[in-house]
Amino acid sequence: MRMFCTSGPVDKKTCYYVERPDITEEALNHIERWEYFNIIAPAHSGKTTFLRMLEEKIKDKYLPMYVSFKDYKNIENSEDFVNKFFESIEINNKLKRLRDIENYFYELHEEQKKDIILMIDDYNELDNKEVLNDLLHIIRAMFHKKELYGLRSVIISGTEYIPIFPDDPASPYNIAYEMEFPYFTKEQVYDLLSQHEKETGQIFEEKVKELIWHNAAGQPGLTNGLANDLVVKKAFGEKIITVKHFEKTLEDYMRVYIDKNISNIINKAKKEKELIMKILFEPEKIEFNIYDENIQYLYLNGVIDNCDGKCCVKVPLYYKALYTRFRPKVNGEKSEMKTLNESVKTYLRKDGSLDLNKLLERYTRYIKNRGAIMFKGRNYYEGVYQYNLDQFLSLYVEAAEGKVYPETQIGGGRIDLLINLNNKEYLIEIKSNIDEDQYEKSKKQLVEYLKRSGLKEGWLVIYSEAIEDFKHEIEEIDGVKINVWFIKTNFESPSKVN
């Protein structure tokens, strides 16, 4: 029986496997046209699996040669590199100079009577940049005589753009195409999950499939990881994998497991802490610019993406992990938010539904009492408001065995906070210091989310320094009820508060 692959390149005999006809066709077209191209994508996105699949697909017609530079660290000179190169392709060769590689390809083509496809994986692991530069020069030279050498195509794969070396206008970067390497589509994720269903008879609830797709956003490593945890740990031996199973998996990914994908993202984000804080907590304010080295670093390592010209964290599971790791500190507030004599039952109706407006009234009392300490004179990112409300609501909702989810995919977009309690959802959009036009746009956006989600009521919480007092307004727009809560953030300095 096959399984979900959580490490290394995928073996189709032992692991569920997703065909990728769109990028396969593009790669084959490049090869047919004698073109050299690069595949630059984050770690754990399936590059090696793809190259190995491509190798199988073309081996009857061409002579594919796969080389990984994964263990090419500590290469001191070109002779070390040549020895390692021929060792990698399992050739016992006496050649010592980089230039001898040209002769090798010429003789190999003459002997095999097949065009050669050279695949260099993990190229950026070769940390000797002088040797790398020399190698790229040789590839460029061979490109101009590729038919002589039979070197039809060179595919270079890695997690960084191929550098243009200073004072070196002949970089082979100029001769290679950049091929986009997207994550799985929704259809491909569902195909992966259906393979398990067909082979085992164990079924994913439709909502679980949607949750896997939304939380991993098609990132191959995360998609397989979530599915594997559900199958092997949370629902082992059970016929149906339910939302309850998924909630346990998500909780473990956030608080228990050291997942290599998430750990990698957090470690990369730490190196650009100030920038990632702005992207997380000042959403839609940082313009995406690939020529900004800091943005490029986060982008190439899969931390952020380009969302309509703005920097964003597109993978919700990454967002949740980064949100938890980098959220602004509001230490010591829990005892003020929910006192010992307060029960969540106060805010539950007889049918078990949440009286969210009543709970938000309690929140305004908390802010009136603590706002001067929480907000005045402190250079917070806007996200502190979302985290403060998230923390407050979570104290009550989790006491009723519900969950509060930040930045959740819903209705074709992302809602700031989603409460799930007793199988009922409550959507909360959060804004701060917006003008009238932004206010109207926010209401329309929330209405669209609600209508697409089949809900009749939603909440818009607006934090503002401009308002004089807290207030709650209710509007009905297109048959949908919108509760607007205005939260004052302009307080006297803490020293003047009794």
RONULO-727961 format. One record per residue: x, y, z of N, C-alpha, C, O in turn; residue in one letter. Coordinates in steps of 0.2 Angstrom, whole numbers, plus 2048, in hexadecimal, padded with zeros to 3 digits. Example, Ala and Ser with C-alpha at 12.3 -4.5 7.8 and 13.67 -1.06 7.14 Angstrom:
<recs>
8427E482783E7EA8278427F08278477EF82Aa;8407F58238447FB824840800827843806828s;
</recs>
This chain:
<recs>
8047FA800800800800804806800809807804m;80380B7FC8068117FC805816801800815805r;80981B80280882080880982780580B8287FFm;80782C80980983380881083480981383380Ff;81483780581B83880581C83E80981A844807c;82083E80E82284481382984581382B84A816t;82D84280F83484380E83784180883583C805s;83C8458058408437FF83C8437F98368447F9g;83F8417F383B8417ED83683B7ED8378367F1p;83083C7EA82B8377EA82C8317E682E8327E0v;82C82B7E982C8257E58258227E38218217E8d;8238227DD81D8217DB81A81A7DD8148187DDk;81F8157DE81D80E7E081B80E7E881780A7E9k;81E8137EC81C8127F38188187F58158187FBt;81781E7F18148247F480F8267EF80F8257E9c;8098297F180482C7ED8088327E980C8357ECy;8068337E380A8377DE80583B7DA8008397D8y;8078427D98028467D58068477CF80B84A7CFv;8028467C98058487C380484F7C27FF8537C4e;8098527BE80985A7BE80A85B7B680F85E7B4r;80485A7B280585B7AB8068627A98098627A3p;8048677AC80586E7AA80D86F7AA80F8727A5d;81086E7AF8178707AF81C86B7AC82186C7A9i;8198647AB81C85F7A781D8617A082286179Dt;81786379D81786579681B86B79581F86B790e;81B87079A82087679982787479882B876794e;82986F79D83086D79D83286979783786A794a;82D86579482E86178E82F865788833864784l;82B86B78882C87078383287378383587477Dn;83587578983C878789841873786845875783h;84086D78884586878684586777E84A86677Bi;83F86677C83E86677484186B77184386A76Be;84187177484387777084B87977284D87E770r;84E87477585587477685687A77B85B87E77Aw;85287B78085388178485587F78B85487978De;85988378E85B88279585788679A85488B798y;8558837A08508877A48528857AB8558807ADf;84F8897B08508897B784A8887BB84488A7B9n;84A8847C08448837C48468857CB84A8827CFi;84488B7CD84588E7D383F88E7D883A8917D6i;83F88B7DD83988A7E283C8887E98418867EAa;83788A7EE8398887F583B8817F683987C7F2p;83E87F7FB83F8787FE8388757FF833878800a;83886E7FE83386A7FF82D86C7FA82786A7FCh;82E86E7F48298707F082886B7EA82486C7E6s;82C8667EA82C8607E58308617DF82F85D7DAg;8368657E083A8667DA83E85F7D883E85D7D2k;84085C7DD8448567DC8408507D984184D7D4t;83A8507DC83584B7DA83384C7D28338477CEt;8328527D18308547CA8368527C58358507C0f;83C8547C78428527C284384B7C18448497BCl;8428477C78428407C683C83D7C283E8387BEr;8378407C283183E7BE8338407B683183C7B2m;8358467B58378487AF83D8437AC83C8427A6l;8418417B084783D7AE8448367AB8468347A6e;83F8337AF83B82D7AD83882E7A683882A7A2e;8358347A583083579F835836799832834794k;83B83879983F83A79384483579284883578Di;84583079684B82C79684B82779085182578Dk;84582678D84682278784882678184B82377Cd;84682C78184883177B84F83477C852835777k;85083678285683A78385A83678885983178By;86083978A86583778F86583B795869840795l;86083A79A86083F79F86683D7A48678387A5p;8698437A786E8427AC86C8467B286D84D7B2m;86A8437B88688477BE86E8477C28718427C4y;87084D7C587584E7CA8728537CF86F8587CEv;8738517D58718557DB8778587DE87C8547E0s;87785F7E087D8627E387C8627EB87F8667EEf;87785E7ED87585E7F487B85D7F987C8607FEk;8808587F78868577FB88C85A7F88918577F9d;88C8607F58918637F18948687F689886D7F3y;8938687FC89686D80089D86C80189F866800k;8A18718038A88708058AC86E7FE8B186B7FFn;8AA8707F88AE86F7F28B38757F28B187A7F2i;8B98737F28BE8787F38C187B7EC8C28807ECe;8C08767E78C38797E08BF8757DB8BB8707DCn;8C18777D58BE8737CF8BF86C7CE8BB8687CCs;8C586A7D18C78637D08C385F7D58C08597D3e;8C18617DB8BD85E7E08B685E7DD8B38587DDd;8B48637D98AD8637D68AD85E7D18A885A7D1f;8B285D7CC8B28587C78B18517CA8AE84D7C7v;8B58507CF8B58497D28AE8487D58AC8427D4n;8AB84D7D88A584B7DB8A084B7D689B8477D6k;8A084F7D089B84E7CB89B8477C88968457C7f;8A18457C68A183E7C389F8397C789C8337C5f;8A183A7CE89E8357D38978357D389482F7D4e;89483B7D388C83B7D38898387CE8848357CFs;88C8387C88898347C288C82D7C188B82A7BCi;88F82B7C68928247C68968237C089681D7BDe;89B8277BF89F8267B98A68277BC8A882B7C0i;8AA8217BB8B18217BD8B58257B88B88227B3n;8B782B7B98BA82F7B48C08327B78C08357BDn;8C58337B38CC8367B58CC83D7B38D18407B5k;8C78407B18C78477AF8C784B7B58C584A7BAl;8CB8517B58CC8557BB8CA85C7BA8C98607BFk;8CA85F7B48C88667B38C18677B18BE8627AEr;8BE86C7B38B786E7B18B686E7AA8B186B7A7l;8BB8707A68BA87079F8BA86979C8B7868796r;8BC86479F8BC85D79D8B585B79D8B3856799d;8B085E7A08A985D7A08A685D7998A2859797i;8A98627958A786378E8A885D78A8A485B786e;8AE85B78B8B08557878AC84F7898AB84A785n;8AB84E78F8A78487928A084878E89E84378Cy;89D84E78E89684E78B89684D784892849781f;89C84F78089C84E77989D84777889A844773y;8A284477C8A383C77B89D83877C89B833779e;89983A78289383778488E83777E88A83277Dl;88D83D77B88883E77688A83977088583676Dh;89083976E89283576989182E76A89082A765e;89282C77089282577288B82277288981D770e;88682677587F82477787B826771875823770q;87C82B76D87882D76787183076A86C82F766k;87283377086C83677286D83D77587383E777k;86984177486A84877786984877F865844782d;86D84C78286E84B78986A85178D86A85678Ai;86784F79286385479686685479D86684F7A1i;86A85979F86D85A7A586985D7AA8668637A9l;8688597B086385C7B586885D7BB86A8597BEm;8698647BD86D8657C38688677C986586D7C8i;8678637CE8628657D38668687D986C8667DAd;86386C7DD86686F7E386C8727E18718727E5d;86C8767DC8728797DA87587E7DF87C87E7DFy;8718817E38748867E88778837EE87A8877F2n;87787C7EE87B8797F38828797F28868777F7e;88487A7EC88B87B7EA88E8827ED88C8877EAl;8918827F38928887F689988C7F389A8917F5d;89D8887EF8A288B7EC8A088F7E689F88C7E1n;89F8967E789C89A7E28A189B7DC89F89C7D6k;8A889A7DD8AC89B7D78AC8957D38AC8957CCe;8AB88F7D68AA8897D18A38897CE8A38877C8v;89E88B7D289888C7CE8988917C889588F7C3l;89B8967C989C89B7C489F8987BE89D8997B8n;8A58947BF8A88917BA8A488B7B68A488B7B0d;8A08887BA89C8837B78968867B38958847ADl;89388C7B588E88F7B18918927AB88E8927A6l;8978947AB89B8967A589B8907A089A89179Ah;89D88B7A289E88579E89788379B896882795i;89288379F88B88279C889887797886885792i;88B88D79888989279388D89178D88A892787r;89388F78D89788E78789488878389488877Da;89288378789087D78388987F78088787C77Bm;88588378487E88578187F88877A87B886776f;88488C77888588E77288788976D88788A767h;88988376F88B87E76A88787776D88A87276Ck;88187876F87E87377287D86D76E87D867770k;87C86E76787A86876388186476288185E761e;88786776288D86476288E85F76889085A767l;88C86276D88D85E774887859775888855779y;88285A77187C85677387985877987485477Cg;87A85E77C87786078287186478187186A781l;86C86178086586477D86386978386086E781r;86386778986086B78E86386A795866865796s;86487079886787079F8618727A485F8787A3v;85F86F7A985A8717AE85E8727B486086D7B7i;85E8787B78618797BD85B87B7C285787F7C1i;85B8777C88568787CD85987A7D485F8787D6s;85687E7D78588807DE8538857E184E8867DFg;8558887E785188C7EB8538937EA8508987EEt;8588957E685A89C7E585B89D7DE85D8997DAe;85A8A37DC85B8A57D58638A47D48678A67D8y;8648A27CE86B8A27CC86E8A97CB86C8AD7C8i;8748AA7CF8768B07D087A8B37C987C8AF7C5p;8798B97C887D8BD7C38848BF7C78838C47CBi;8898BC7C588F8BE7C98928C57C78918C77C1f;8958C87CC8978CF7CB89C8CF7C58A18CB7C4p;89C8D47C18A18D57BB8A18CF7B78A68CE7B4d;89B8CC7B689B8C67B28958C67AD8908C37AFd;8958C97A888F8CA7A388E8C37A08888C379Dp;8928BE7A08908B879D88D8B37A188D8AD7A0a;8898B47A68868B07AA8818AC7A787D8AF7A3s;8818A57A787C8A17A48758A27A68708A07A3p;8748A67AB86D8A87AD8698AB7A78638AB7A6y;86D8AF7A386B8B279D8688AE7988648B0793n;86A8A77988688A379286389E79486089A790i;86189E79B85C89979D85589C79F8558A27A1a;85089979D84989B79F8488997A684B8947A9y;84389D7A984189C7B083A8987B083589B7ADe;83A8927B283388F7B283088F7B983388D7BEm;82A8917B98268927BF82588B7C28238867BEe;82588A7C88248837CB81F8847D18218857D7f;8188847CF8138857D48128807D981487A7D7p;80E8817DE80C87C7E38078787DF80487A7DAy;8048727E37FF86F7E07F88737DF7F78777E3f;7F58717DA7EE8757DA7E98717DE7EB86C7E1t;7E38747DF7DE8717E37DC86A7E07DB8657E4k;7DC8697DA7DA8637D67DF85E7D87DE8587D9e;7E68607D87EB85B7D97EB8597E07ED8537E2q;7EA85D7E57E985B7EC7E48567ED7E58517F0v;7DE8577EA7D88537EA7DA84C7E77D88477E9y;7DE84C7E27E08467DE7E48427E37E483C7E3d;7E98457E67EE8427EB7EA83E7F07EB8397F2l;7E58427F37E183F7F97DC8397F67DB8347FAl;7DA83A7F07D58357ED7D982E7EC7D68297ECs;7E082F7EB7E48297EA7E48247F07E381E7F0q;7E48287F67E48247FC7DD8217FD7DC81B7FFh;7D88257FB7D18227FC7D081C7F87CD8177FAe;7D281C7F27D18177ED7D58107EF7D380B7EFk;7DB8117F27DF80C7F47DE8097FB7DF8037FCe;7DB80D7FF7DA80A8067D280A8087D180680Dt;7CE80E8057C780E8077C681380C7C081480Eg;7CB81680F7CA81B8147C98228117CC82480Cq;7C48258137C182B8107C28318147C283281Ai;7C58378107C583D8137BE8418127BC84180Df;7BC8438187B68488177B784D8127BD850812e;7B285080E7B385580A7B685B80D7BA85F80Ae;7B485D8137B68638167BE8628187C1867818k;7C085C81A7C785A81B7CB85C8157D185F816v;7C985980F7CD85B8097CE8628087D3865806k;7C88668097C886D8097CD87080E7D187580Ce;7CD86E8147D28708197D986F8177DD873819l;7DA8698157E18678137E486C80D7E986F80Di;7DF86D8087E18728037E28798057E787C803w;7DD87B8097DE88280B7E48838107E888880Fh;7E587F8157EB8808197F287F8167F6883818n;7F287A8127F987980F7FA87D8087FF87E806a;7F48808057F48837FF7F88807FA7FB8837F5a;7F88797FA7FB8757F48028747F58058717F1g;8058777FB80C8767FC80D86E7FD80B86B801q;81186B7F88128647F88148607FF81085B801p;81986380281B86080881686080E81585B811g;81386680E80D867813807863812804860816l;80586380B7FF85F80980085780B7FC85480Et;80685580980784E80B80884D812806847815n;80B85181680C85181D80585182180484D825g;80185581F7FA8558227F684F8217F384C826l;7F684D81B7F38478197F584181D7F283C81Fa;7FC84081D7FF83B8207FE83A8287FD83582An;7FE84082B7FC8408327F583E8337F483A838d;7F184082F7EA83E8307E983682F7E5833833l;7EC83482A7EC82D8287EF82882E7ED823830v;7F582A82F7FA8268337F882783B7F982283Fv;7F682D83D7F682E8447EE8308467EC82C84Bk;7EB8348437E58378467DF8328457DB832849k;7DF82F83F7D982B83D7DB82483B7D8821837a;7E182283E7E381B83C7DE81683D7DB815843f;7DC8128387D880C8397D080E8397CC80A839g;7CF8158387C88178377C68188307CA81982Ce;7C081782F7BD8188287BD81F8257BE82081Fk;7BB8238297BA82A8277BF82F82B7BF82F831i;7C28338277C783982A7C383F82B7C0842826i;7C18418317BD8478327C084D8347C684D834t;7BC8528347BF8598367C285983D7C785C83Ev;7BF8558427C28548487C98528487CD85484Bk;7CA84D8437D184A8427D58508407DB850842h;7D385383B7D78598387D985E83D7DE86183Ef;7D48608427D58658477DB86384B7DF86784Ee;7DB85C84D7E185A8517E785A84E7EC85C851k;7E78588477ED8598437F08608437F6861844t;7EB8658427ED86C8417F086E8487F5872848l;7ED86C84D7EF86E8547F686B8557FB86F858e;7F88658537FE862854804866850809867852d;80286884980686B84580887284880E874847y;80387584C80587C84E80887B85580C880856m;80787685980A87686080E871862812871867r;80E86B85E81186586181786385C81D86285Ev;81686285581A85F85182086584F81F86B84Fy;82686284E82B86684A82B86484382F860841i;82786783F82686683882C86983482D86F835d;82F86683083586882C83386E828837873827k;82D86E82582B87382082A87A82482C87F822n;82687982A82487F82E82B88183182C888832i;82F87D83483587F83783A88383283C888834s;83A88182C83E88482783B88B82683F890825n;83588C82583189282483389782A83589D829i;83289583083389983683B89B83683C8A1838i;83F89683584689883584889D83084C8A2831n;84589D82A8478A28258448A88278478AE826k;83E8A882A83A8AF82C83E8B283183E8B8831a;8418AE8368458B183B84A8B683884C8BB83Bk;84D8B48338538B88308508BF82D8548C382Ck;84A8BF82C8478C68298418C882E83B8C982Ce;8428C883583D8C883A8398CF8398338CF839k;83D8D48388398DB8378348DB83182F8DD832e;8378D882C8338D882582D8D38268278D5824l;82E8CD8298288C982A8238CB82F81D8CA82Ei;8258CF8348218D283881C8D78358168D7836m;81F8DB83081B8E082C8168DC8288108DE827k;8188D78248148D382080E8D08238098D0821i;8108CD82980B8CA82D8068CF8308008CD830l;8088D48338048D88388038DF8358008E3838f;8058E082F8038E682B8018E48248048E681Fe;7FC8E08247FA8DD81D7F98E28187F68E7819p;7FB8E08127F98E480C7FD8EA80B7FB8EF807e;8028EB80F8068F180F80D8F080C8108F580Ak;8108EA80C8168E98098168E78028138E1801i;8188EB7FE8188EA7F781D8E47F58228E47F7e;81B8E07F081F8DA7EE8248DD7E98228E07E4f;82A8DC7EA82F8DE7E58358D97E68398D87EAn;8358D57E083A8CF7E08418D27E08468CE7E2i;8438D87DF8498DA7DF84C8DD7E58518DF7E6y;8478DD7EA8498DE7F184B8D87F48488D37F4d;8528D87F68558D27F88528CF7FE8528C87FEe;84F8D280384C8D08088458CC8068448C7809n;8418CF80283B8CC80083D8C67FB83A8C17FCi;8428C77F78448C17F38468BB7F78448B57F6q;8498BC7FD84C8B78018468B38048458AD804y;8418B780683B8B48098378B08048348AB805l;8368B37FE8328B07F98358AA7F68328A57F5y;83C8AA7F583F8A47F283F89E7F78408987F5l;83F8A07FE83E89A80383789880583689580An;83289B80182C89980282889C807822899809g;82B8A180B8288A48108228A880E81C8A8811v;8238AD80981E8B180781D8B07FF8208AD7FCi;8188B47FD8168B47F68148BA7F48138BF7F8d;8128BB7ED8108C17EA8088C17EA8058BD7E6n;8048C47EE7FD8C57ED7FB8CB7EB7FA8D07EEc;7FA8CB7E47F78D17E17FC8D77E27FA8DD7E4d;8028D67E28078DB7E38098DD7EA80E8E17EBg;8068D97EF8088DA7F680B8D47F880A8CE7F6k;8108D57FD8138CF80180E8CB80580A8CF809c;80D8C58058098C180980B8BA80B8108B8807c;8098B781080A8B08118048AC80F7FF8AC812v;8058A98098008A68057FE89F8087F889D808k;80289C80B80189580E7FE89681580289881Av;7F78958167F489681D7F88938237F8896828p;7FA88D8227FD88982780488D82980688D82Fl;80788F82480D89382580B89A82980F89C82Ey;80689D8278048A382A8028A28318048A6836y;7FF89C8337FD89B83A80389A83E80389C844k;80889683B80E89583F81289C84081589D846a;8138A083B8168A683C8128AB8408158AF844l;80C8AB83F8088AF8448098AE84B80A8B284Fy;8098A784D80A8A58548118A78568128A985Ct;8168A685181D8A785381F8AE8548238B0858r;81C8B385081E8BA84F8198BF8528198C5852f;8138BC85580E8C08578108C585C8158C4860r;80E8CB85C8108D086180E8CE8688098CA869p;8128D086D8118CD87480C8D287880C8D8878k;8078CE87B8038D187F8028CD8857FD8CB888v;8088CC8888098C888E8048CB8948048D1895n;8028C68987FF8C889E7F78CA89E7F48CD8A2g;7F58CA8987EE8CC8967E88C78977E38C9898e;7EA8C18987E58BB8987E18BC89E7DB8BB89Ek;7E48BE8A47E08BE8AA7DB8C48AA7D68C48ADs;7DD8C98A67D88CF8A57D38CD8A07CD8D08A0e;7D48C989B7CF8C78967CA8C38997C48C4897m;7CC8BE89D7C78B989F7C88B88A77CD8B58A8k;7C48BB8AB7C68BA8B27C38B38B57C08B08B2t;7C58B28BB7C48AB8BE7BC8AA8BF7BA8A48BEl;7B88AF8C07B18AE8C17AD8AE8BA7A78AE8BAn;7B08AE8B47AD8AF8AE7AD8A88AB7B18A48ABe;7A78A68A87A68A08A47A38A289D7A08A689Cs;7A689D8997A389E89279C89D8917998A088Cv;79989A89679289889578E89F89578889F892k;7918A489878D8AB89778C8AD8907878B188Ft;7908AB88C7908AD88578E8A888078E8A887Ay;78B8A388278889D87E78089D87F77D89E884l;77D89D87977589C87977389587B77789187Br;76D89487C76A88E87E76C88887976D88387Ak;76C88A87276D88586D77588486C777880867d;77988787078088687078488B86B78A88A86Bg;78088F86878489486378789A86878589B86Ds;78C89D86578F8A286878C8A986778A8AB861l;78B8AD86D7888B386C78E8B886C7918BB871d;7908B98657978BC8647968C386679B8C6868l;7918C78657908CE8677908CF86E7938D4870n;78E8CA87278E8CB8797958CA87B7988CD880k;7998C58787A08C487A7A48CA8787A98CC87Bl;7A28CD8727A68D38707A58D98757A98DE875l;79F8D987879D8DE87D7A28DE8837A58E2885e;7A38D78847A88D688A7AF8D88887B38DA88Cr;7B18D78817B78D987F7B88E187F7BE8E3881y;7B38E587E7B48EC87E7B58EE8857B88F3886t;7B28EA88A7B38EC8917BA8EB8937BD8EF896r;7BD8E68907C48E48917C88EA88E7CD8EC892y;7C78EC8887CB8F18857CA8F88897CF8FB889i;7C48F988B7C38FF88F7C88FF8957CA905897k;7C88FA8987CC8F989E7D48F989D7D88FB8A1n;7D68F68977DD8F48967E08F88907E68F788Fr;7DB8FB88C7DE8FF8867E39038877E8904883g;7E390788C7E990C88D7EF90988E7F590B88Ca;7EF9038917F58FF8927F78FB88B7FD8FA889i;7F28F88887F38F48827F58F887C7FA8F6878m;7F28FE87B7F39018747F79088747FA90A86Ff;7F690B87A7F991287A80191287A80490F87Ek;80491687680B91787680F911874815911875g;80C90C87181090786F81090686780A906864r;81590586481690485D8148FD85B8198F9859n;80E8FC85B80C8F585980B8F48528098F984Ey;80C8EE84F80A8ED8488028EC8497FF8EB84Ey;7FF8ED8437F78ED8437F58E68467EF8E5848e;7F98E18447F78DA8467F68D984E7F38D4850g;7F88DE8527F78DD8597F08DD85B7EE8DA85Fv;7EC8E18577E58E18587E28DA8577DE8D785By;7E48D78517E18D084F7E38CB8557DF8C7857q;7E98CC8577EC8C785B7E88C88627E78C3866y;7E78CE8647E48CF86B7DD8CD86B7DB8CA86Fn;7D98CE8657D28CB8657D28C48647CE8C0867l;7D78C18607D88BA8607D98B78677D58B2868d;7DD8B986A7DF8B78717D98B78767D78B2879q;7D58BD8757CF8BE87A7CA8B88787C88B587Cf;7C88B88727C38B386F7C58AC8717C18A8873l;7CB8AB8707CD8A48717CC8A18787CB89B879s;7CD8A687D7CC8A48847C58A18857C489D889l;7C18A48827BA8A28837B789D87E7B4898880y;7B989D8787B78988737BA8918747B788C874v;7C18918767C488B8787C188887E7C188287Fe;7BF88C8837BB8898897B58868877B388188Ba;7B28878817AC88487F7AE87F87A7A987C876a;7B487D8797B78788757B687A86D7B5876869e;7B688086C7B68838657BE8858647C2885867g;7BE88885E7C588A85B7C48918587BF893855k;7CA8958597CA89C8557D089B8507D6899852v;7CF89C84A7D489B8457D68A28427D18A583Fy;7DC8A48427DE8AA83E7DF8A98377E18A3835p;7DE8AE8337DF8AE82C7DD8A88297E28A4827e;7D78A68287D58A08257D18A181E7CE8A681Dt;7D389D81A7D089D8137C989C8137C6897816q;7C58A08107BE89F8107BA8A480B7BD8A980Ai;7B68A18087B28A58037B68A87FE7B48AE7FCg;7BB8A57FB7BF8A87F67C58AD7F97C88B07F5g;7C58AE7FF7CA8B28027CC8B08097CC8AA80Bg;7CF8B580D7D18B38137CE8B78197CE8BE818r;7CB8B481D7C88B88237CD8B98297D18B482Ai;7CD8BE82C7D28BF8317D18BA8377D68B7839d;7CB8B983A7CA8B483F7C38B083D7BE8B383Bl;7C48AA83E7BE8A583D7BD8A28447C289E846l;7B78A28477B589E84D7B189884A7AC899847i;7B389284D7AF88C84B7AD8898527B2887856n;7A78898547A488785A79E883859799886856l;79E87D85B79887985A79587885378F879852n;79A87884E79987784779687D84479387D83Fn;79788384779488984579A88E84479F88E848k;79B89283E7A089683D79E89D83E79889F83Ce;7A38A18407A28A98417A88AC83E7AE8AB840y;7A78B18397AC8B48367AD8BB8387A88BF839l;7B38BD83A7B58C383C7BB8C68387C08C3837i;7B98CC8357BE8D08317C18D68367BD8D9839e;7C78D78367CA8DC83A7CE8E18367D28E0832i;7CC8E88387D08ED8347D28F283A7CF8F283Fk;7D78F68387D98FC83C7DA9028397DD902833s;7D890883C7D990E8397D890F8327DC91182En;7D290D8307D090D8297CC9138277C991682Ci;7CC9158217C891B81F7C191981D7BF91381Dd;7BD91D81B7B691C8197B59178137B1912813e;7BA91880E7BA9148087BC90D80A7B9908807d;7C190C80E7C39068107BE9028147BD8FC814q;7BA9068187B590381C7AF9008187AD8FB819y;7AD9048137A890180E7AB8FB80B7A78F680Ae;7B18FB8097B48F58057B48EF80A7B38E9808k;7B68F08107B68EB8157B08E88167AF8E1817s;7AA8EB8177A48E98177A28E481179F8DF812k;7A38E780B7A18E38057A58DD8057A38D7803k;7AC8DD8077B08D78077AD8D280C7AD8CC80Aq;7AB8D48127A88CF8177A28CC8147A18C6815l;79E8D08117978CE80E7998C88097958C3809v;79E8C980579F8C48007A18BE80379F8B8801e;7A68BE8087A88B880C7A28B480F7A28AE80Ey;79E8B88127988B58157938B28107918AC811l;7928B580B78D8B28067908AC80378C8A7802k;7978AC80179A8A67FE79A8A080379A89B801r;79A8A280A79A89D80F79489B811793896815s;78E89E80E78889C81078689E81778189C81Ag;7898A481A7878A68207848AD8207848B081Bl;7808AE82577B8B482577D8BA82977A8BF829k;7838B982D7858BE83278C8BE83378F8B8833e;78F8C48337978C48347988CA8387948CE83Ag;79F8CB83A7A18D083E7A78D483B7AC8D0839w;7A78DA83C7AC8DE83A7AF8E28407AB8E6842l;7B58E18427B88E58487BD8EA8457C28E8842v;7BB8F08477C08F68457C38F984A7BF8FC84Fi;7CA8F984B7CD8FD8507CF90484D7D2904847y;7CE9098517CF90F84E7D29148547CF914859s;7D69188527D991E8567D49248567D492985Ae;7D09248507CC92A84F7C592A8527C3930853a;7C39258557BC9258587BC92785F7C1926862i;7B792A8617B792C8687B592786D7B7927873e;7B192286B7AE91D86F7AD91686C7AC916865d;7AC91186F7AA90B86D7A390B86A79F90E86Df;7A190786579A90686379A90085F79E8FD85Ck;7938FE85E7918F885B78C8FA8567868FC858h;78D8F984F7878FA84A7868F484778A8F0846e;7808F484477D8EE84077B8F083A7778F5839i;77D8ED83477B8EF82E7788E882A77B8E382Ce;7748E98267728E38227738E581A7718EA818e;7778E18177798E28107788DC80C77B8D780Ei;7748DC8077738D78037708D18077728CB805d;76C8D280C7698CC81076E8C981576D8C4818g;7748CD8167798CA81B7798CF82077A8D581Fv;77A8CD82677A8D182C7828D282E7858CE82Fk;7848D982E78A8DB83078B8DE8377878E4838i;78E8DB83C78F8DF8427968E284279B8DF841n;7968E984379C8ED84279D8EF84A7998F384Dv;7A38ED84C7A58EF8537AB8F48527B08F284Fw;7AA8FA8557B08FF8547B38FF85B7B0900860f;7BA8FE85B7BE8FE8617C29048617C790585Di;7C29078667C690D8687CD90B86A7CE90786Ek;7D290E8677D990D8697DD91386B7E391386Dt;7D991986B7DC91F86D7DB9208757D5923876n;7E091F8797DF91F8807E49248837E9926880f;7E29268897E792A88D7ED92688E7ED92088Fe;7F392988F7F99258917F89218977F492389Cs;7FB91B8987FA91789E7FC91A8A47F99198AAp;80091F8A48029238AB7FC9278AE7FC9288B3s;7F79288A97F192C8AC7EC9288AD7E692B8B0k;7EC9228AC7E791D8AE7E791B8B57ED9188B7v;7E291B8B97E29198C07E39118C07E390E8C6n;
</recs>
